[in-house]
Amino acid sequence: MDDFGRGICFINDKITFVENALEGEIVDLEIIASKKKYQEAKVLNLKKESKDRVEYACPYSFNCGGCHIAHMTYEAQLKFKKRKVENIVRRYTSYKDFSIHSIFGCRNLYYRNKITLHIKKQQLGYYQKKTNQVIAIDHCLLVHPKINRVIKKINQYLKKKPLYVKEIVIRCINEDLLLWMDQDVPQDFIDYMGNVNIVANGKTVLNHNFIEDDLFGNTFLIKENSFYQVNKKQVEKLYGLIIDYVKEEPYQNVLDLYCGTGTIGISVSSYVKKVVGIECNSASVSSANKKKKRNHIVNIEFIEGKVEDQLERVKGRFDLVIVDPPRSGLDKHSVSIIKEIRPKAIVYVSCDPMTLARDIELLKDQYELKKMDLVDMFKNTYHVESVSYLFQK
């Protein structure tokens, strides 16, 4: 299998990636793309099935591109993700004997608290993979049941009247709903949607532009465009790992980079003397400061700006740095400043093992990777979150 959940075979010595094929299967296939160094193919007929194959009930899964490995048993999904991360770290770092400490799974469907949908020709749905064509949907097995009820309701509206928006984001936390749309919407649509929160074209047109969540005894405000993890149960596991680690060590001053709405920094603030968070998204910083005030936390400060720019301002005595960067990982300037700060330890939360491996290798002259845990936030996809613990040599 490759890192994206495709089967690998060779045809005339040319590597071929086969969508919806599992290791050990015998298939009839069709070449759908031929490049200079590789080919892509799809399965036409399964002649010998893997014991790890299951039927997946979603009618859209192999068109929308959201569920890459839903045809695997969940045990096989976890093994695939664990092996994928281990192979990447061994291949691209100096840790050739590396192995994952633990992987924490979540068997439940309907786990996502956020969905992004598109409207084209009055069809509501996902983009078909590798295209901007909309696949109309009325239900998604990955999202909260209340979000599915909203999808159904919007579809009913579209059967009667047009809605001239291109994108709709729906969030659901603790049964509370927030809809964000990129264009103005008519009043009858607002009235039709009922008791929800609606933001359209940057304006709050119904109730609030945020919803609330409780995490580790703190209340968090999630605005329409601020980052928040999409799987509540697993984010509790993910952040719980960090909290347990911080509680075990006598850290005083914590630097929280790419802090988003401050969830990690606020969650560990009661176990340390001081936390400083840096985040470039102004809406996220605004939410973080509101959370700080709402939860009466006085030992945390949030700085708005790009991490690579603001790190120069906060050079000081931090004994722990927590990073949760975007998929692109850390830039080289940030790595160099972290080395100058010389914290005792770095906790690195990552959603992309390739950039994680690159950054671990950039830090290896001063920091040693001691342990890594995986948390499966995204069942049926090839994505997985990791928490790595690096200690000063």
Backbone hydrogen bonds, N-H to C=O, Kabsch-Sander energy under -0.5 kcal/mol:
donor,donor_aa,acceptor,acceptor_aa,energy
2,D,6,R,-2.6
5,G,2,D,-1.7
7,G,18,V,-2.6
9,C,16,T,-2.3
11,I,14,K,-2.3
12,N,10,F,-0.5
14,K,11,I,-1.4
15,I,13,D,-0.5
15,I,37,K,-0.5
16,T,9,C,-3.1
17,F,39,Q,-2.7
18,V,7,G,-3.6
18,V,16,T,-0.5
19,E,17,F,-0.6
19,E,41,A,-2.4
21,A,18,V,-1.2
25,E,22,L,-2.0
26,I,48,K,-1.4
28,D,45,N,-2.9
30,E,42,K,-2.5
32,I,40,E,-2.5
33,A,40,E,-1.7
35,K,38,Y,-3.0
39,Q,15,I,-2.0
40,E,33,A,-3.0
41,A,17,F,-2.8
42,K,30,E,-2.2
43,V,19,E,-0.8
44,L,28,D,-3.2
45,N,28,D,-1.7
47,K,26,I,-2.5
47,K,45,N,-0.7
48,K,26,I,-2.0
53,R,50,S,-1.5
54,V,71,H,-2.1
61,S,58,C,-0.5
63,N,60,Y,-2.4
64,C,60,Y,-2.8
65,G,61,S,-0.8
68,H,66,G,-0.8
69,I,380,N,-1.9
70,A,67,C,-0.5
72,M,69,I,-1.7
73,T,52,D,-2.2
77,Q,73,T,-2.0
78,L,74,Y,-2.2
79,K,75,E,-1.9
80,F,76,A,-2.6
81,K,77,Q,-2.4
82,K,78,L,-2.4
83,R,79,K,-2.7
84,K,80,F,-2.4
85,V,81,K,-2.2
86,E,82,K,-2.4
87,N,83,R,-2.6
88,I,84,K,-2.1
89,V,85,V,-2.5
90,R,86,E,-2.5
91,R,87,N,-2.2
92,Y,88,I,-2.4
93,T,89,V,-1.2
96,K,94,S,-1.6
98,F,95,Y,-1.3
101,H,372,M,-2.7
102,S,372,M,-0.7
104,F,374,L,-2.6
105,G,103,I,-0.6
110,Y,141,L,-2.7
111,Y,142,L,-0.5
112,R,142,L,-3.7
113,N,230,V,-1.9
115,I,170,I,-2.0
117,L,115,I,-0.5
117,L,168,I,-3.3
118,H,125,G,-3.0
119,I,166,K,-1.7
120,K,123,Q,-1.9
123,Q,120,K,-1.5
125,G,118,H,-2.3
126,Y,135,I,-1.3
128,Q,133,Q,-3.4
129,K,63,N,-2.3
131,T,128,Q,-2.2
135,I,126,Y,-3.6
136,A,134,V,-0.7
137,I,124,L,-2.3
143,V,140,C,-0.8
144,H,112,R,-2.4
147,I,144,H,-0.9
148,N,144,H,-1.7
149,R,145,P,-1.6
150,V,146,K,-1.6
151,I,147,I,-2.4
152,K,148,N,-2.1
153,K,149,R,-2.0
154,I,150,V,-2.7
155,N,151,I,-2.4
156,Q,152,K,-1.9
157,Y,153,K,-1.9
158,L,154,I,-2.6
159,K,155,N,-1.2
160,K,156,Q,-0.6
160,K,157,Y,-1.4
161,K,157,Y,-2.9
165,V,163,L,-1.6
168,I,117,L,-2.8
169,V,180,W,-2.8
170,I,115,I,-2.6
171,R,178,L,-2.7
172,C,113,N,-2.5
173,I,176,D,-2.3
176,D,173,I,-2.5
178,L,171,R,-2.2
179,L,197,N,-3.4
180,W,169,V,-2.8
181,M,199,V,-2.6
182,D,167,E,-1.3
189,F,186,P,-0.6
190,I,186,P,-1.6
191,D,187,Q,-2.7
192,Y,188,D,-2.0
193,M,189,F,-1.9
194,G,190,I,-0.6
194,G,191,D,-0.7
196,V,194,G,-2.0
197,N,177,L,-1.7
198,I,206,L,-2.1
199,V,179,L,-2.9
200,A,203,K,-2.8
201,N,181,M,-2.4
203,K,200,A,-2.0
205,V,198,I,-2.0
205,V,203,K,-0.8
206,L,198,I,-1.5
211,I,222,I,-2.0
213,D,220,F,-2.3
215,L,218,N,-2.9
218,N,215,L,-1.8
220,F,213,D,-3.9
222,I,211,I,-3.6
222,I,220,F,-0.5
223,K,221,L,-0.6
224,E,209,N,-1.2
226,S,223,K,-1.0
232,K,111,Y,-0.5
232,K,230,V,-0.6
235,V,231,N,-2.4
236,E,232,K,-1.7
237,K,233,K,-1.1
238,L,234,Q,-2.9
239,Y,235,V,-2.9
240,G,236,E,-1.6
241,L,237,K,-1.8
242,I,238,L,-1.2
243,I,239,Y,-2.8
244,D,240,G,-2.7
245,Y,241,L,-1.8
246,V,242,I,-2.7
247,K,243,I,-2.7
248,E,244,D,-1.1
249,E,245,Y,-0.7
249,E,246,V,-0.8
251,Y,249,E,-1.7
254,V,252,Q,-0.5
254,V,274,K,-2.9
255,L,320,L,-2.4
256,D,254,V,-0.6
256,D,276,V,-3.3
257,L,255,L,-0.7
257,L,322,I,-3.1
258,Y,278,I,-1.1
259,C,256,D,-0.5
259,C,278,I,-2.2
261,T,227,F,-0.5
262,G,259,C,-2.2
266,I,262,G,-2.8
267,S,263,T,-1.8
268,V,264,I,-1.8
269,S,265,G,-0.9
271,Y,268,V,-2.0
272,V,269,S,-1.0
273,K,252,Q,-1.4
274,K,252,Q,-2.4
275,V,299,N,-2.3
276,V,254,V,-2.4
277,G,301,E,-3.3
278,I,256,D,-2.3
279,E,303,I,-2.2
282,S,280,C,-0.6
285,V,281,N,-2.2
286,S,282,S,-2.5
287,S,283,A,-2.2
288,A,284,S,-2.6
289,N,285,V,-2.5
290,K,286,S,-1.9
291,K,287,S,-2.4
292,K,288,A,-2.4
293,K,289,N,-2.1
294,R,290,K,-3.0
295,N,291,K,-2.5
296,H,293,K,-1.2
297,I,292,K,-2.6
298,V,296,H,-0.5
301,E,275,V,-2.2
303,I,277,G,-3.1
305,G,279,E,-2.2
309,D,306,K,-0.8
310,Q,306,K,-2.8
311,L,307,V,-2.0
312,E,309,D,-0.6
313,R,310,Q,-1.2
314,V,310,Q,-0.9
314,V,311,L,-0.5
315,K,312,E,-0.6
318,F,316,G,-1.3
319,D,253,N,-1.3
320,L,253,N,-1.5
321,V,345,A,-1.9
322,I,255,L,-3.2
323,V,347,V,-2.7
324,D,257,L,-1.5
329,G,326,P,-2.4
335,V,331,D,-2.0
336,S,332,K,-2.1
337,I,333,H,-2.2
338,I,334,S,-2.5
339,K,335,V,-1.9
340,E,336,S,-1.6
341,I,337,I,-2.5
342,R,338,I,-1.9
344,K,319,D,-0.9
345,A,319,D,-1.2
346,I,390,L,-2.7
347,V,321,V,-2.4
348,Y,346,I,-0.6
348,Y,388,S,-2.4
349,V,323,V,-3.4
349,V,347,V,-0.6
350,S,348,Y,-0.5
350,S,386,S,-2.2
356,L,352,D,-2.0
357,A,353,P,-2.4
358,R,354,M,-2.0
359,D,355,T,-2.3
360,I,356,L,-2.7
361,E,357,A,-2.0
362,L,358,R,-1.6
363,L,359,D,-1.5
364,K,360,I,-0.5
364,K,361,E,-0.6
366,Q,363,L,-1.9
367,Y,363,L,-2.8
368,E,391,F,-2.8
370,K,368,E,-0.6
370,K,389,Y,-2.8
371,K,389,Y,-1.1
373,D,387,V,-2.4
374,L,102,S,-2.9
375,V,385,E,-2.7
376,D,104,F,-2.8
377,M,375,V,-1.4
381,T,378,F,-1.7
385,E,375,V,-2.0
386,S,350,S,-2.4
387,V,373,D,-2.8
388,S,348,Y,-2.6
389,Y,371,K,-2.7
390,L,346,I,-2.8
390,L,388,S,-0.6
391,F,368,E,-2.4
392,Q,344,K,-2.6
393,K,366,Q,-2.8
